[in-house]
Amino acid sequence: MLQTSASGSLRRVSEMLQGLTVFDASNDVAGRFCARLMADNGASVTLATGADANSASVPSWRHLNAGKTLETLDVTDQQIFTERVRGSDIVVCNSPWQLQACRNTDDRIIAILVTPFDSKGLILGGAGRK
């Protein structure tokens, strides 16, 4: 599929993010799918796998993580996480502290916090449905 860029030139959609490095530290469907879309569009995506590496034979796991390089890493350890994100262009985060660690490490990192809902509940501010 071809798409016209802002300059008017045609590029393949699968090459739109070519040259960008993405570190996927997410552990849920939404984050993994976000990073999968980046891989589908040409980014070099590395997935941090921990305990869920044993799920690699499950079709849904394979689908969400297709096109990614796997790296066994404990992304719950702040020091390990901080060292690993250095040099990444985009980081798909799993928690607010990871988002802050990206900002503290390099302000050029695009850090994305993907959660099923906002961090306090279904409605912003944690009020929930009334």
N, CA, C and O atoms as CSV, one atom per row, in Angstrom:
chain,resi,resn,atom,element,x,y,z
A,1,MET,N,N,0.842,-1.165,0.000
A,1,MET,CA,C,0.000,0.000,0.000
A,1,MET,C,C,0.895,1.238,0.000
A,1,MET,O,O,1.891,1.291,0.721
A,2,LEU,N,N,0.543,2.210,-0.794
A,2,LEU,CA,C,1.313,3.440,-0.873
A,2,LEU,C,C,0.541,4.571,-0.226
A,2,LEU,O,O,-0.690,4.591,-0.238
A,3,GLN,N,N,1.277,5.506,0.335
A,3,GLN,CA,C,0.667,6.660,0.992
A,3,GLN,C,C,1.479,7.893,0.621
A,3,GLN,O,O,2.704,7.831,0.510
A,4,THR,N,N,0.794,9.004,0.432
A,4,THR,CA,C,1.475,10.250,0.109
A,4,THR,C,C,1.926,10.922,1.391
A,4,THR,O,O,1.139,11.073,2.326
A,5,SER,N,N,3.195,11.330,1.441
A,5,SER,CA,C,3.715,12.031,2.614
A,5,SER,C,C,3.419,13.521,2.479
A,5,SER,O,O,2.913,13.969,1.450
A,6,ALA,N,N,3.733,14.276,3.513
A,6,ALA,CA,C,3.499,15.720,3.511
A,6,ALA,C,C,4.239,16.407,2.361
A,6,ALA,O,O,3.784,17.430,1.849
A,7,SER,N,N,5.368,15.849,1.961
A,7,SER,CA,C,6.140,16.457,0.877
A,7,SER,C,C,5.604,16.059,-0.500
A,7,SER,O,O,6.090,16.535,-1.526
A,8,GLY,N,N,4.597,15.182,-0.512
A,8,GLY,CA,C,4.007,14.774,-1.780
A,8,GLY,C,C,4.623,13.518,-2.367
A,8,GLY,O,O,4.139,13.022,-3.385
A,9,SER,N,N,5.676,12.986,-1.757
A,9,SER,CA,C,6.296,11.779,-2.280
A,9,SER,C,C,5.549,10.545,-1.784
A,9,SER,O,O,4.905,10.573,-0.735
A,10,LEU,N,N,5.646,9.475,-2.546
A,10,LEU,CA,C,4.980,8.237,-2.171
A,10,LEU,C,C,5.928,7.355,-1.368
A,10,LEU,O,O,7.106,7.228,-1.703
A,11,ARG,N,N,5.403,6.748,-0.302
A,11,ARG,CA,C,6.183,5.803,0.503
A,11,ARG,C,C,5.305,4.596,0.766
A,11,ARG,O,O,4.082,4.714,0.843
A,12,ARG,N,N,5.915,3.457,0.899
A,12,ARG,CA,C,5.174,2.278,1.317
A,12,ARG,C,C,4.831,2.452,2.789
A,12,ARG,O,O,5.670,2.873,3.585
A,13,VAL,N,N,3.591,2.125,3.149
A,13,VAL,CA,C,3.156,2.258,4.536
A,13,VAL,C,C,4.047,1.411,5.440
A,13,VAL,O,O,4.341,1.811,6.567
A,14,SER,N,N,4.478,0.253,4.961
A,14,SER,CA,C,5.302,-0.629,5.787
A,14,SER,C,C,6.682,-0.041,6.077
A,14,SER,O,O,7.438,-0.612,6.862
A,15,GLU,N,N,7.021,1.083,5.461
A,15,GLU,CA,C,8.321,1.706,5.678
A,15,GLU,C,C,8.214,3.035,6.426
A,15,GLU,O,O,9.224,3.716,6.599
A,16,MET,N,N,7.036,3.416,6.868
A,16,MET,CA,C,6.821,4.729,7.476
A,16,MET,C,C,7.688,4.964,8.712
A,16,MET,O,O,8.136,6.088,8.940
A,17,LEU,N,N,7.930,3.935,9.506
A,17,LEU,CA,C,8.704,4.093,10.744
A,17,LEU,C,C,10.107,3.485,10.640
A,17,LEU,O,O,10.791,3.295,11.645
A,18,GLN,N,N,10.513,3.190,9.419
A,18,GLN,CA,C,11.838,2.595,9.212
A,18,GLN,C,C,12.913,3.495,9.797
A,18,GLN,O,O,12.894,4.710,9.600
A,19,GLY,N,N,13.847,2.894,10.516
A,19,GLY,CA,C,14.935,3.639,11.133
A,19,GLY,C,C,14.684,3.981,12.590
A,19,GLY,O,O,15.599,4.410,13.294
A,20,LEU,N,N,13.448,3.795,13.052
A,20,LEU,CA,C,13.141,4.054,14.461
A,20,LEU,C,C,13.280,2.772,15.274
A,20,LEU,O,O,12.941,1.684,14.808
A,21,THR,N,N,13.789,2.921,16.507
A,21,THR,CA,C,13.886,1.771,17.400
A,21,THR,C,C,12.840,1.919,18.497
A,21,THR,O,O,12.698,2.976,19.111
A,22,VAL,N,N,12.119,0.837,18.724
A,22,VAL,CA,C,11.039,0.814,19.709
A,22,VAL,C,C,11.343,-0.265,20.728
A,22,VAL,O,O,11.707,-1.386,20.370
A,23,PHE,N,N,11.194,0.076,21.997
A,23,PHE,CA,C,11.330,-0.909,23.070
A,23,PHE,C,C,9.948,-1.123,23.669
A,23,PHE,O,O,9.333,-0.186,24.178
A,24,ASP,N,N,9.461,-2.361,23.608
A,24,ASP,CA,C,8.135,-2.709,24.104
A,24,ASP,C,C,8.268,-3.320,25.493
A,24,ASP,O,O,8.665,-4.475,25.643
A,25,ALA,N,N,7.926,-2.521,26.510
A,25,ALA,CA,C,7.972,-2.988,27.902
A,25,ALA,C,C,6.568,-3.285,28.428
A,25,ALA,O,O,6.378,-3.495,29.626
A,26,SER,N,N,5.594,-3.302,27.527
A,26,SER,CA,C,4.208,-3.517,27.951
A,26,SER,C,C,3.975,-4.989,28.293
A,26,SER,O,O,4.765,-5.862,27.933
A,27,ASN,N,N,2.884,-5.236,28.988
A,27,ASN,CA,C,2.559,-6.626,29.309
A,27,ASN,C,C,1.077,-6.928,29.124
A,27,ASN,O,O,0.564,-7.907,29.666
A,28,ASP,N,N,0.391,-6.081,28.356
A,28,ASP,CA,C,-1.022,-6.348,28.116
A,28,ASP,C,C,-1.315,-6.238,26.623
A,28,ASP,O,O,-0.459,-5.828,25.839
A,29,VAL,N,N,-2.526,-6.607,26.245
A,29,VAL,CA,C,-2.895,-6.654,24.839
A,29,VAL,C,C,-2.770,-5.281,24.177
A,29,VAL,O,O,-2.232,-5.179,23.075
A,30,ALA,N,N,-3.254,-4.234,24.825
A,30,ALA,CA,C,-3.255,-2.902,24.216
A,30,ALA,C,C,-1.833,-2.430,23.900
A,30,ALA,O,O,-1.572,-1.940,22.801
A,31,GLY,N,N,-0.919,-2.576,24.855
A,31,GLY,CA,C,0.459,-2.159,24.633
A,31,GLY,C,C,1.157,-2.991,23.582
A,31,GLY,O,O,1.875,-2.463,22.733
A,32,ARG,N,N,0.944,-4.299,23.641
A,32,ARG,CA,C,1.582,-5.183,22.665
A,32,ARG,C,C,1.078,-4.905,21.254
A,32,ARG,O,O,1.847,-4.951,20.293
A,33,PHE,N,N,-0.224,-4.614,21.132
A,33,PHE,CA,C,-0.777,-4.310,19.817
A,33,PHE,C,C,-0.234,-2.977,19.299
A,33,PHE,O,O,0.063,-2.849,18.111
A,34,CYS,N,N,-0.104,-1.994,20.175
A,34,CYS,CA,C,0.466,-0.701,19.801
A,34,CYS,C,C,1.861,-0.897,19.198
A,34,CYS,O,O,2.170,-0.348,18.141
A,35,ALA,N,N,2.688,-1.675,19.873
A,35,ALA,CA,C,4.049,-1.926,19.387
A,35,ALA,C,C,4.032,-2.773,18.111
A,35,ALA,O,O,4.890,-2.605,17.244
A,36,ARG,N,N,3.071,-3.672,17.995
A,36,ARG,CA,C,2.948,-4.502,16.783
A,36,ARG,C,C,2.672,-3.609,15.576
A,36,ARG,O,O,3.236,-3.826,14.504
A,37,LEU,N,N,1.806,-2.604,15.742
A,37,LEU,CA,C,1.515,-1.691,14.643
A,37,LEU,C,C,2.778,-0.945,14.205
A,37,LEU,O,O,2.973,-0.689,13.017
A,38,MET,N,N,3.624,-0.601,15.162
A,38,MET,CA,C,4.874,0.073,14.816
A,38,MET,C,C,5.800,-0.869,14.041
A,38,MET,O,O,6.447,-0.457,13.078
A,39,ALA,N,N,5.860,-2.127,14.463
A,39,ALA,CA,C,6.676,-3.117,13.742
A,39,ALA,C,C,6.142,-3.310,12.326
A,39,ALA,O,O,6.919,-3.408,11.376
A,40,ASP,N,N,4.824,-3.363,12.183
A,40,ASP,CA,C,4.209,-3.519,10.869
A,40,ASP,C,C,4.528,-2.349,9.942
A,40,ASP,O,O,4.485,-2.490,8.720
A,41,ASN,N,N,4.843,-1.210,10.519
A,41,ASN,CA,C,5.133,-0.012,9.733
A,41,ASN,C,C,6.620,0.290,9.638
A,41,ASN,O,O,7.007,1.419,9.337
A,42,GLY,N,N,7.457,-0.711,9.892
A,42,GLY,CA,C,8.879,-0.603,9.609
A,42,GLY,C,C,9.806,-0.333,10.771
A,42,GLY,O,O,11.024,-0.357,10.595
A,43,ALA,N,N,9.267,-0.074,11.970
A,43,ALA,CA,C,10.136,0.178,13.123
A,43,ALA,C,C,10.809,-1.120,13.559
A,43,ALA,O,O,10.268,-2.210,13.377
A,44,SER,N,N,11.976,-0.983,14.127
A,44,SER,CA,C,12.680,-2.118,14.717
A,44,SER,C,C,12.223,-2.215,16.172
A,44,SER,O,O,12.604,-1.389,17.001
A,45,VAL,N,N,11.409,-3.224,16.480
A,45,VAL,CA,C,10.784,-3.340,17.796
A,45,VAL,C,C,11.408,-4.498,18.574
A,45,VAL,O,O,11.513,-5.619,18.077
A,46,THR,N,N,11.818,-4.195,19.807
A,46,THR,CA,C,12.324,-5.218,20.723
A,46,THR,C,C,11.324,-5.370,21.850
A,46,THR,O,O,10.931,-4.389,22.482
A,47,LEU,N,N,10.913,-6.606,22.100
A,47,LEU,CA,C,9.957,-6.917,23.161
A,47,LEU,C,C,10.699,-7.463,24.367
A,47,LEU,O,O,11.463,-8.422,24.253
A,48,ALA,N,N,10.475,-6.851,25.522
A,48,ALA,CA,C,11.032,-7.374,26.768
A,48,ALA,C,C,10.137,-8.514,27.233
A,48,ALA,O,O,8.966,-8.301,27.547
A,49,THR,N,N,10.682,-9.708,27.278
A,49,THR,CA,C,9.905,-10.848,27.745
A,49,THR,C,C,10.420,-11.280,29.101
A,49,THR,O,O,11.623,-11.261,29.359
A,50,GLY,N,N,9.525,-11.656,29.937
A,50,GLY,CA,C,9.859,-12.187,31.256
A,50,GLY,C,C,9.176,-13.526,31.384
A,50,GLY,O,O,9.455,-14.459,30.631
A,51,ALA,N,N,8.289,-13.610,32.334
A,51,ALA,CA,C,7.569,-14.851,32.582
A,51,ALA,C,C,6.669,-15.242,31.414
A,51,ALA,O,O,6.384,-16.425,31.229
A,52,ASP,N,N,6.218,-14.271,30.625
A,52,ASP,CA,C,5.295,-14.595,29.535
A,52,ASP,C,C,5.995,-15.190,28.313
A,52,ASP,O,O,5.329,-15.518,27.331
A,53,ALA,N,N,7.302,-15.335,28.349
A,53,ALA,CA,C,8.012,-15.953,27.226
A,53,ALA,C,C,7.539,-17.381,27.010
A,53,ALA,O,O,7.642,-17.906,25.901
A,54,ASN,N,N,7.021,-18.013,28.054
A,54,ASN,CA,C,6.490,-19.367,27.928
A,54,ASN,C,C,5.203,-19.398,27.122
A,54,ASN,O,O,4.752,-20.473,26.725
A,55,SER,N,N,4.602,-18.238,26.872
A,55,SER,CA,C,3.356,-18.150,26.114
A,55,SER,C,C,3.606,-18.048,24.615
A,55,SER,O,O,2.658,-17.892,23.845
A,56,ALA,N,N,4.848,-18.132,24.192
A,56,ALA,CA,C,5.192,-17.919,22.784
A,56,ALA,C,C,4.504,-18.899,21.846
A,56,ALA,O,O,4.404,-18.624,20.651
A,57,SER,N,N,4.035,-20.013,22.339
A,57,SER,CA,C,3.362,-20.980,21.477
A,57,SER,C,C,1.868,-20.690,21.333
A,57,SER,O,O,1.200,-21.312,20.507
A,58,VAL,N,N,1.338,-19.765,22.117
A,58,VAL,CA,C,-0.079,-19.413,22.054
A,58,VAL,C,C,-0.304,-18.507,20.840
A,58,VAL,O,O,0.394,-17.505,20.688
A,59,PRO,N,N,-1.274,-18.846,19.968
A,59,PRO,CA,C,-1.476,-18.054,18.749
A,59,PRO,C,C,-1.683,-16.559,18.989
A,59,PRO,O,O,-1.136,-15.747,18.242
A,60,SER,N,N,-2.444,-16.175,19.991
A,60,SER,CA,C,-2.676,-14.742,20.218
A,60,SER,C,C,-1.376,-14.036,20.617
A,60,SER,O,O,-1.156,-12.890,20.224
A,61,TRP,N,N,-0.514,-14.701,21.389
A,61,TRP,CA,C,0.776,-14.126,21.782
A,61,TRP,C,C,1.641,-13.929,20.544
A,61,TRP,O,O,2.265,-12.883,20.364
A,62,ARG,N,N,1.668,-14.960,19.689
A,62,ARG,CA,C,2.465,-14.861,18.457
A,62,ARG,C,C,1.950,-13.739,17.558
A,62,ARG,O,O,2.739,-13.030,16.933
A,63,HIS,N,N,0.629,-13.577,17.492
A,63,HIS,CA,C,0.041,-12.529,16.655
A,63,HIS,C,C,0.430,-11.142,17.169
A,63,HIS,O,O,0.846,-10.286,16.389
A,64,LEU,N,N,0.296,-10.917,18.481
A,64,LEU,CA,C,0.597,-9.598,19.051
A,64,LEU,C,C,2.076,-9.233,18.967
A,64,LEU,O,O,2.427,-8.053,18.971
A,65,ASN,N,N,2.936,-10.234,18.893
A,65,ASN,CA,C,4.371,-9.982,18.956
A,65,ASN,C,C,5.118,-10.313,17.664
A,65,ASN,O,O,6.346,-10.391,17.648
A,66,ALA,N,N,4.367,-10.505,16.590
A,66,ALA,CA,C,4.994,-10.786,15.292
A,66,ALA,C,C,5.830,-9.584,14.859
A,66,ALA,O,O,5.426,-8.436,15.046
A,67,GLY,N,N,6.981,-9.854,14.289
A,67,GLY,CA,C,7.837,-8.789,13.781
A,67,GLY,C,C,8.718,-8.148,14.832
A,67,GLY,O,O,9.423,-7.180,14.546
A,68,LYS,N,N,8.687,-8.677,16.050
A,68,LYS,CA,C,9.493,-8.107,17.134
A,68,LYS,C,C,10.671,-9.018,17.449
A,68,LYS,O,O,10.599,-10.233,17.267
A,69,THR,N,N,11.743,-8.421,17.918
A,69,THR,CA,C,12.882,-9.174,18.440
A,69,THR,C,C,12.631,-9.382,19.924
A,69,THR,O,O,12.253,-8.445,20.627
A,70,LEU,N,N,12.839,-10.598,20.406
A,70,LEU,CA,C,12.597,-10.903,21.812
A,70,LEU,C,C,13.869,-10.737,22.622
A,70,LEU,O,O,14.956,-11.115,22.184
A,71,GLU,N,N,13.719,-10.167,23.810
A,71,GLU,CA,C,14.845,-9.979,24.729
A,71,GLU,C,C,14.347,-10.296,26.135
A,71,GLU,O,O,13.391,-9.683,26.611
A,72,THR,N,N,14.994,-11.252,26.799
A,72,THR,CA,C,14.614,-11.596,28.157
A,72,THR,C,C,15.175,-10.546,29.098
A,72,THR,O,O,16.387,-10.348,29.180
A,73,LEU,N,N,14.275,-9.875,29.808
A,73,LEU,CA,C,14.666,-8.740,30.624
A,73,LEU,C,C,13.611,-8.494,31.691
A,73,LEU,O,O,12.415,-8.610,31.428
A,74,ASP,N,N,14.050,-8.159,32.882
A,74,ASP,CA,C,13.123,-7.832,33.971
A,74,ASP,C,C,12.858,-6.328,33.946
A,74,ASP,O,O,13.636,-5.549,34.498
A,75,VAL,N,N,11.757,-5.917,33.304
A,75,VAL,CA,C,11.453,-4.490,33.185
A,75,VAL,C,C,10.801,-3.929,34.444
A,75,VAL,O,O,10.424,-2.758,34.469
A,76,THR,N,N,10.663,-4.743,35.487
A,76,THR,CA,C,10.169,-4.227,36.763
A,76,THR,C,C,11.314,-3.674,37.606
A,76,THR,O,O,11.080,-2.987,38.600
A,77,ASP,N,N,12.550,-3.972,37.211
A,77,ASP,CA,C,13.735,-3.445,37.893
A,77,ASP,C,C,14.067,-2.091,37.285
A,77,ASP,O,O,14.382,-2.013,36.098
A,78,GLN,N,N,14.003,-1.023,38.077
A,78,GLN,CA,C,14.165,0.329,37.553
A,78,GLN,C,C,15.541,0.569,36.931
A,78,GLN,O,O,15.642,1.229,35.896
A,79,GLN,N,N,16.581,0.050,37.538
A,79,GLN,CA,C,17.926,0.262,36.997
A,79,GLN,C,C,18.094,-0.444,35.654
A,79,GLN,O,O,18.624,0.133,34.704
A,80,ILE,N,N,17.642,-1.688,35.579
A,80,ILE,CA,C,17.731,-2.439,34.313
A,80,ILE,C,C,16.915,-1.748,33.235
A,80,ILE,O,O,17.372,-1.601,32.101
A,81,PHE,N,N,15.704,-1.323,33.587
A,81,PHE,CA,C,14.828,-0.645,32.629
A,81,PHE,C,C,15.486,0.631,32.111
A,81,PHE,O,O,15.527,0.864,30.903
A,82,THR,N,N,15.995,1.449,33.013
A,82,THR,CA,C,16.606,2.723,32.640
A,82,THR,C,C,17.793,2.517,31.710
A,82,THR,O,O,17.947,3.247,30.730
A,83,GLU,N,N,18.629,1.531,32.007
A,83,GLU,CA,C,19.782,1.248,31.144
A,83,GLU,C,C,19.333,0.780,29.768
A,83,GLU,O,O,19.939,1.132,28.756
A,84,ARG,N,N,18.265,-0.018,29.733
A,84,ARG,CA,C,17.821,-0.605,28.468
A,84,ARG,C,C,17.175,0.416,27.523
A,84,ARG,O,O,17.321,0.299,26.307
A,85,VAL,N,N,16.473,1.401,28.057
A,85,VAL,CA,C,15.764,2.343,27.177
A,85,VAL,C,C,16.688,3.377,26.537
A,85,VAL,O,O,16.302,4.045,25.577
A,86,ARG,N,N,17.902,3.510,27.065
A,86,ARG,CA,C,18.855,4.452,26.448
A,86,ARG,C,C,19.050,4.085,24.982
A,86,ARG,O,O,19.296,2.925,24.652
A,87,GLY,N,N,18.941,5.067,24.118
A,87,GLY,CA,C,19.128,4.818,22.693
A,87,GLY,C,C,17.853,4.456,21.950
A,87,GLY,O,O,17.862,4.375,20.721
A,88,SER,N,N,16.759,4.236,22.664
A,88,SER,CA,C,15.483,3.942,22.003
A,88,SER,C,C,14.843,5.248,21.550
A,88,SER,O,O,14.998,6.287,22.191
A,89,ASP,N,N,14.129,5.178,20.448
A,89,ASP,CA,C,13.378,6.337,19.981
A,89,ASP,C,C,11.998,6.389,20.635
A,89,ASP,O,O,11.512,7.455,21.013
A,90,ILE,N,N,11.378,5.213,20.760
A,90,ILE,CA,C,10.024,5.094,21.319
A,90,ILE,C,C,10.035,3.962,22.333
A,90,ILE,O,O,10.633,2.912,22.100
A,91,VAL,N,N,9.367,4.183,23.464
A,91,VAL,CA,C,9.221,3.138,24.474
A,91,VAL,C,C,7.742,2.997,24.811
A,91,VAL,O,O,7.083,3.972,25.170
A,92,VAL,N,N,7.228,1.779,24.693
A,92,VAL,CA,C,5.851,1.496,25.094
A,92,VAL,C,C,5.924,1.029,26.541
A,92,VAL,O,O,6.403,-0.066,26.836
A,93,CYS,N,N,5.439,1.881,27.434
A,93,CYS,CA,C,5.546,1.653,28.874
A,93,CYS,C,C,4.335,0.938,29.424
A,93,CYS,O,O,3.266,0.896,28.815
A,94,ASN,N,N,4.545,0.374,30.607
A,94,ASN,CA,C,3.512,-0.376,31.283
A,94,ASN,C,C,3.049,0.302,32.571
A,94,ASN,O,O,1.990,-0.032,33.103
A,95,SER,N,N,3.838,1.249,33.070
A,95,SER,CA,C,3.488,1.874,34.345
A,95,SER,C,C,4.000,3.319,34.363
A,95,SER,O,O,4.912,3.673,33.615
A,96,PRO,N,N,3.404,4.143,35.224
A,96,PRO,CA,C,3.834,5.548,35.300
A,96,PRO,C,C,5.312,5.728,35.642
A,96,PRO,O,O,5.943,6.656,35.137
A,97,TRP,N,N,5.883,4.859,36.493
A,97,TRP,CA,C,7.296,5.036,36.828
A,97,TRP,C,C,8.187,4.792,35.608
A,97,TRP,O,O,9.240,5.416,35.478
A,98,GLN,N,N,7.766,3.879,34.704
A,98,GLN,CA,C,8.542,3.659,33.482
A,98,GLN,C,C,8.497,4.898,32.587
A,98,GLN,O,O,9.501,5.281,31.985
A,99,LEU,N,N,7.333,5.508,32.511
A,99,LEU,CA,C,7.178,6.740,31.748
A,99,LEU,C,C,8.125,7.816,32.274
A,99,LEU,O,O,8.806,8.485,31.497
A,100,GLN,N,N,8.164,7.977,33.584
A,100,GLN,CA,C,9.038,8.966,34.204
A,100,GLN,C,C,10.511,8.610,34.012
A,100,GLN,O,O,11.340,9.496,33.801
A,101,ALA,N,N,10.837,7.333,34.083
A,101,ALA,CA,C,12.221,6.900,33.869
A,101,ALA,C,C,12.685,7.245,32.456
A,101,ALA,O,O,13.839,7.627,32.259
A,102,CYS,N,N,11.802,7.114,31.483
A,102,CYS,CA,C,12.151,7.486,30.098
A,102,CYS,C,C,12.431,8.979,30.010
A,102,CYS,O,O,13.404,9.399,29.383
A,103,ARG,N,N,11.582,9.771,30.636
A,103,ARG,CA,C,11.771,11.228,30.616
A,103,ARG,C,C,13.084,11.617,31.285
A,103,ARG,O,O,13.790,12.503,30.804
A,104,ASN,N,N,13.412,10.953,32.394
A,104,ASN,CA,C,14.643,11.261,33.122
A,104,ASN,C,C,15.888,10.789,32.375
A,104,ASN,O,O,16.957,11.383,32.514
A,105,THR,N,N,15.757,9.729,31.587
A,105,THR,CA,C,16.895,9.157,30.877
A,105,THR,C,C,17.280,9.988,29.661
A,105,THR,O,O,18.453,10.300,29.459
A,106,ASP,N,N,16.289,10.343,28.855
A,106,ASP,CA,C,16.558,11.094,27.621
A,106,ASP,C,C,15.260,11.769,27.209
A,106,ASP,O,O,14.273,11.095,26.916
A,107,ASP,N,N,15.256,13.075,27.186
A,107,ASP,CA,C,14.013,13.785,26.875
A,107,ASP,C,C,13.596,13.663,25.412
A,107,ASP,O,O,12.537,14.159,25.027
A,108,ARG,N,N,14.420,13.009,24.597
A,108,ARG,CA,C,14.051,12.775,23.197
A,108,ARG,C,C,13.264,11.487,23.018
A,108,ARG,O,O,12.693,11.258,21.951
A,109,ILE,N,N,13.224,10.650,24.033
A,109,ILE,CA,C,12.461,9.406,23.945
A,109,ILE,C,C,10.970,9.729,23.923
A,109,ILE,O,O,10.473,10.499,24.746
A,110,ILE,N,N,10.277,9.134,22.978
A,110,ILE,CA,C,8.817,9.223,22.962
A,110,ILE,C,C,8.325,8.063,23.813
A,110,ILE,O,O,8.412,6.904,23.408
A,111,ALA,N,N,7.810,8.380,24.990
A,111,ALA,CA,C,7.339,7.351,25.927
A,111,ALA,C,C,5.822,7.303,25.872
A,111,ALA,O,O,5.149,8.322,26.033
A,112,ILE,N,N,5.295,6.118,25.646
A,112,ILE,CA,C,3.858,5.913,25.523
A,112,ILE,C,C,3.398,5.023,26.665
A,112,ILE,O,O,3.872,3.896,26.807
A,113,LEU,N,N,2.486,5.517,27.469
A,113,LEU,CA,C,1.915,4.722,28.560
A,113,LEU,C,C,0.570,4.195,28.085
A,113,LEU,O,O,-0.376,4.960,27.900
A,114,VAL,N,N,0.491,2.891,27.892
A,114,VAL,CA,C,-0.735,2.265,27.409
A,114,VAL,C,C,-1.340,1.477,28.557
A,114,VAL,O,O,-0.753,0.517,29.056
A,115,THR,N,N,-2.529,1.906,28.964
A,115,THR,CA,C,-3.261,1.199,30.017
A,115,THR,C,C,-4.664,0.905,29.504
A,115,THR,O,O,-5.147,1.600,28.610
A,116,PRO,N,N,-5.327,-0.108,30.051
A,116,PRO,CA,C,-6.684,-0.408,29.594
A,116,PRO,C,C,-7.635,0.771,29.817
A,116,PRO,O,O,-8.527,1.006,29.002
A,117,PHE,N,N,-7.454,1.507,30.902
A,117,PHE,CA,C,-8.235,2.700,31.212
A,117,PHE,C,C,-7.245,3.720,31.753
A,117,PHE,O,O,-6.042,3.462,31.772
A,118,ASP,N,N,-7.735,4.874,32.193
A,118,ASP,CA,C,-6.799,5.804,32.805
A,118,ASP,C,C,-6.292,5.181,34.106
A,118,ASP,O,O,-6.827,4.167,34.554
A,119,SER,N,N,-5.289,5.766,34.701
A,119,SER,CA,C,-4.627,5.135,35.845
A,119,SER,C,C,-5.465,5.109,37.116
A,119,SER,O,O,-5.053,4.500,38.103
A,120,LYS,N,N,-6.636,5.756,37.119
A,120,LYS,CA,C,-7.446,5.794,38.332
A,120,LYS,C,C,-8.818,5.174,38.170
A,120,LYS,O,O,-9.595,5.188,39.124
A,121,GLY,N,N,-9.149,4.642,37.037
A,121,GLY,CA,C,-10.457,4.016,36.865
A,121,GLY,C,C,-11.050,4.302,35.511
A,121,GLY,O,O,-10.365,4.800,34.618
A,122,LEU,N,N,-12.312,3.990,35.354
A,122,LEU,CA,C,-12.966,4.133,34.061
A,122,LEU,C,C,-13.134,5.586,33.645
A,122,LEU,O,O,-13.070,5.887,32.453
A,123,ILE,N,N,-13.341,6.471,34.566
A,123,ILE,CA,C,-13.536,7.884,34.273
A,123,ILE,C,C,-12.368,8.648,34.873
A,123,ILE,O,O,-11.958,8.364,35.998
A,124,LEU,N,N,-11.829,9.608,34.145
A,124,LEU,CA,C,-10.715,10.388,34.636
A,124,LEU,C,C,-10.994,10.914,36.037
A,124,LEU,O,O,-12.066,11.462,36.292
A,125,GLY,N,N,-10.065,10.756,36.921
A,125,GLY,CA,C,-10.254,11.179,38.313
A,125,GLY,C,C,-10.742,10.056,39.192
A,125,GLY,O,O,-10.881,10.244,40.401
A,126,GLY,N,N,-11.008,8.890,38.625
A,126,GLY,CA,C,-11.403,7.732,39.415
A,126,GLY,C,C,-12.828,7.763,39.919
A,126,GLY,O,O,-13.189,6.964,40.783
A,127,ALA,N,N,-13.646,8.661,39.406
A,127,ALA,CA,C,-15.018,8.765,39.905
A,127,ALA,C,C,-15.869,7.564,39.502
A,127,ALA,O,O,-16.863,7.256,40.159
A,128,GLY,N,N,-15.484,6.892,38.432
A,128,GLY,CA,C,-16.271,5.756,37.970
A,128,GLY,C,C,-17.604,6.210,37.387
A,128,GLY,O,O,-17.838,7.401,37.180
A,129,ARG,N,N,-18.452,5.257,37.132
A,129,ARG,CA,C,-19.777,5.595,36.584
A,129,ARG,C,C,-20.726,5.945,37.701
A,129,ARG,O,O,-20.728,5.303,38.751
A,130,LYS,N,N,-21.527,6.957,37.477
A,130,LYS,CA,C,-22.494,7.378,38.493
A,130,LYS,C,C,-23.890,7.180,38.005
A,130,LYS,O,O,-24.843,7.478,38.725
